[in-house]
Amino acid sequence: MQLGMVGLGRMGANMVRRLMRGGHECVVYDRDPESVGKLAAEGAVGTANLDEFVKRLTKPRVAWVMVPAGDPTEQTVLALARRMEPDDVILDGGNSYFKDDVRRARMLKDRNIHYLDVGTSGGIWGLEHGYCLMIGGESEIVERLTLIFKTLAPGRGEIPRTPGREQARGTAEEGYLHCGAAGAGHFVKMVHNGIEYGLMQAYAEGFDILQNAGSQELSQEHRYDLNVADIAEVWRRGSVVGSWLLDLTAMALLENPTLSEYTGFVQDSGEGRWTIMAAVEEAVPAEVLSASLYARFRSRQTHTFAEKLLSAMRQKFGGHVERPAGG
């Protein structure tokens, strides 16, 4: 199939590469001509502006937007909509707020342009491992783009089947899922990121306790000089707390057990906040997720080993750049 990609950052560019490896034709555009040139050299169809981008797409056109959430996404969707025609499709694969998706889908429907919101997880590792995709929008359009989603998704791989799913239907085991109507994909991704905050905070606090087991505040007989990198490694092997986040933690601690290259200043992407807002609207208690968000706020005032580990995990799974030590 042919697909156009607007936004060639860390994820957008690698998604194009994965699609081309799968035999798809990709038309690409980014405000940075160098990013376009790199992918054009690898086989993509490079374009210099959105007018050329839309003209190079075959009708019905499919344009995937992979730019920062908020106004950049809003302006890009509007700019594409002005150039596109009925039955064309716009997908937003960024971290947009699901209520914005509902509004955009309604707006584009008036022009007979289809809109899908695609929560995309996989970070800088997605090129090789695939992207977990959570999709919202019209079911017939999701079906139309099945080959795109199957190529981007991880597939079943070597993950054991969940007992009892042998007779289950659907695409969840392939790594992509049509979650529901407009906004549902980004709603599920939003909660996914809220859970991610909580998991990361749990690891960070636990390793902070291990790191400080030799504190002078403790009696001599209760002090331990622990190798946190080795502990992370042994937990990876058969432990109930094993996960991909723990794998990344083990990598970071092996590279630098003191995490001295991080200050502990931890950003939040916005989806953690939206998850808490949704919990409030639904009257659902979310103590752990709320606390993990507040911990990130506090990290911008004082910094602990736990917060340095949060920074390390963010850098490892998504390539997020945190403030360096001394910066």
Residue, then its C-alpha position, 0 to 999 in steps of 0.5 A: m500500500q501507499l502511505g504518506m507520513v508527515g513528521l519524521g522525528r524519532m518515531g515517524a522516520n522509523m515507522v516509515r522505514r518499517l513500512m518500506r521494509g514491509g513493501h509499502e510505498c511511503v511519501v514523506y514530508d517534514r519541515d526539516p529538508e535534511s530529514v526528508g532527504k535521509l528517507a528519500a535516500e532510503g527509498a521514500v518519496g520525498t516532498a518539499n511542502l504539503d502541496e507536493f505531499v498531497k499531490r504525490l498520494t494516490k486517491p483515496r489518499v492516506a496521510w499519517v500525522m506524527v508531530p507533537a501533540g497540541d497545536p502542531t497536530e491541530q495545524t497539520v490536520l487542518a492544513l491537510a484537510r484543506r488539500m484533501e478530498p472526500d474519502d481520503v484518510i488522515l491518521d493522528g499517531g501522536n499523543s493527542y488528547f482524545k477529546d480533540d480527536v472527537r472534535r476533529a473527526r466530527m469536523l472532517k466528517d462534514r468534509n467526507i474525510h475520514y479520521l483515525d486516532v492511533g495511540t502508538s507505543g514502541g518508542i525508539w525500539g519500534l523499528e525492530h520490535g514493532y509498534c503497539l497500536m490502539i486505534g479509534g475511528e470508523s471500523e471500515i476505514v480500520e479494515r481498509l488499512t489493515l495491511i499498514f497496521k499489520t506491518l507496523a505492529p509486532g505480530r505474535g512473535e514468541i510471546p506465549r498465548t494467553p491461556g483461553r485465547e485459542q478460540a478468541r478472534g480479533t487482532a489484539e494478539e498481533g499487536y494492534l486493536h480497533c478500540g472503538a469510535a473516534g478518540a477511543g485509540h488515544f483514550v486507551k493510549m492515555v491510560h496506558n501512559g498513566i499506568e506507565y507512570g505508576l510502573m516507572q515510579a514503583y521501580a524508581e522508589g524500590f531501587d532508591i531504597l536499595q541504593n540507600a541500604g548503606s545509609q549512615e542513618l542505619s545501624q551497622e548491622h543493618r547496612y548493605d552495600l548492594n549492587v543495584a545493576d546485578i539486582a535488576e539483572v537477577w529480577r529479569r530472570g524469573s521474577v514476578v516483577g520482570s518487564w520491559l521497563l525492568d530490562l531498560t532499567a538493568m541497561a541503564l544501571l549497568e552503564n552507570p550504577t550511580l546515574s550521574e549523567y541525570t539530574g533527576f529532573v523528570q518531565d511529563s508528556g501530558e498524558g499522565r495528567w489527562t489520565i488523572m482528569a479522566a479518573v476524576e470525571e469518572a469518579v474512579p480512584a487512582e491513587v498510585l497514578s496520581a502519586s506518580l504524576y505528583a512525584r514528577f512535579r516534585s522532581r523539578q524541585t528536589h532530586t533523588f536517585a529514584e528520579k534519576l532512574l525515572s529519567a534513565m528509563r524515559q531516555k532508554f525507551g523513548g529517547h526522551v532527552e532530560r536535563p543533563a547533570g550540571g545542565 
